[in-house]
Amino acid sequence: MCIDVVQVCIDVVQVCIDAVQVCIDVVQVCIDAVQVCTDVVQVCTDVVQVCIDTVQVCIDVVQVYMKRHQFGSATTDDLWHALSSVSCMCSYYNK
């Protein structure tokens, strides 16, 4: 009978060890998920920054266009020329 009680205790301890291992695995999955979320947030931040930079380039295009043609009429070609002028400055912005 004593041997049976010891065996039951060993079995219970093994179940507890297995349960702790499952908990450790769950915690590792959670840590991995947090890392993935952090990576996703970084990518989103980068995308937002690209959008901000693009809007700034558009503002610059309109400013160049308006400055060059503030006292006269303008054509679509003038707008495209302003766009190409500001696009050349993009390398300056990316420094």
C-alpha positions as semicolon CSV with decimal commas, in nm:
position;residue;x (nm);y (nm);z (nm)
1;M;0,000;0,000;0,000
2;C;0,280;0,243;0,084
3;I;0,436;0,173;-0,257
4;D;0,104;0,259;-0,423
5;V;0,086;0,592;-0,239
6;V;0,443;0,674;-0,343
7;Q;0,361;0,589;-0,704
8;V;0,053;0,813;-0,694
9;C;0,269;1,095;-0,553
10;I;0,525;1,044;-0,832
11;D;0,246;1,053;-1,090
12;V;0,105;1,373;-0,938
13;V;0,450;1,534;-0,940
14;Q;0,493;1,436;-1,306
15;V;0,157;1,592;-1,392
16;C;0,266;1,909;-1,212
17;I;0,596;1,914;-1,403
18;D;0,408;1,872;-1,730
19;A;0,169;2,155;-1,634
20;V;0,461;2,385;-1,552
21;Q;0,619;2,303;-1,889
22;V;0,294;2,392;-2,064
23;C;0,289;2,723;-1,875
24;I;0,647;2,792;-1,981
25;D;0,554;2,717;-2,341
26;V;0,254;2,952;-2,320
27;V;0,471;3,229;-2,177
28;Q;0,720;3,180;-2,462
29;V;0,440;3,204;-2,717
30;C;0,324;3,527;-2,551
31;I;0,677;3,669;-2,561
32;D;0,702;3,578;-2,930
33;A;0,364;3,740;-2,996
34;V;0,475;4,061;-2,825
35;Q;0,787;4,065;-3,042
36;V;0,576;4,020;-3,355
37;C;0,348;4,303;-3,242
38;T;0,651;4,523;-3,179
39;D;0,777;4,447;-3,530
40;V;0,436;4,526;-3,678
41;V;0,422;4,857;-3,491
42;Q;0,769;4,945;-3,625
43;V;0,661;4,868;-3,982
44;C;0,348;5,081;-3,936
45;T;0,561;5,363;-3,797
46;D;0,786;5,342;-4,101
47;V;0,486;5,349;-4,336
48;V;0,344;5,654;-4,161
49;Q;0,682;5,828;-4,191
50;V;0,691;5,756;-4,566
51;C;0,341;5,904;-4,595
52;I;0,448;6,215;-4,405
53;D;0,752;6,252;-4,630
54;T;0,536;6,210;-4,941
55;V;0,292;6,476;-4,822
56;Q;0,586;6,708;-4,760
57;V;0,710;6,653;-5,116
58;C;0,361;6,732;-5,247
59;I;0,354;7,052;-5,042
60;D;0,694;7,145;-5,183
61;V;0,570;7,083;-5,538
62;V;0,272;7,310;-5,487
63;Q;0,492;7,578;-5,328
64;V;0,737;7,571;-5,622
65;Y;0,448;7,576;-5,868
66;M;0,273;7,865;-5,694
67;K;0,594;8,067;-5,656
68;R;0,689;8,029;-6,022
69;H;0,342;8,117;-6,147
70;Q;0,208;8,361;-5,890
71;F;0,185;8,650;-6,138
72;G;0,088;8,469;-6,457
73;S;-0,096;8,183;-6,614
74;A;0,031;7,828;-6,591
75;T;-0,007;7,508;-6,786
76;T;-0,009;7,142;-6,693
77;D;0,349;7,123;-6,823
78;D;0,444;7,388;-6,568
79;L;0,305;7,172;-6,288
80;W;0,497;6,867;-6,415
81;H;0,814;7,078;-6,433
82;A;0,762;7,185;-6,071
83;L;0,712;6,821;-5,976
84;S;1,037;6,719;-6,142
85;S;1,221;7,008;-5,974
86;V;1,107;6,903;-5,629
87;S;1,168;6,535;-5,703
88;C;1,532;6,621;-5,762
89;M;1,542;6,762;-5,409
90;C;1,427;6,429;-5,264
91;S;1,788;6,317;-5,234
92;Y;1,843;6,620;-5,013
93;Y;1,555;6,518;-4,785
94;N;1,682;6,161;-4,753
95;K;2,019;6,265;-4,610
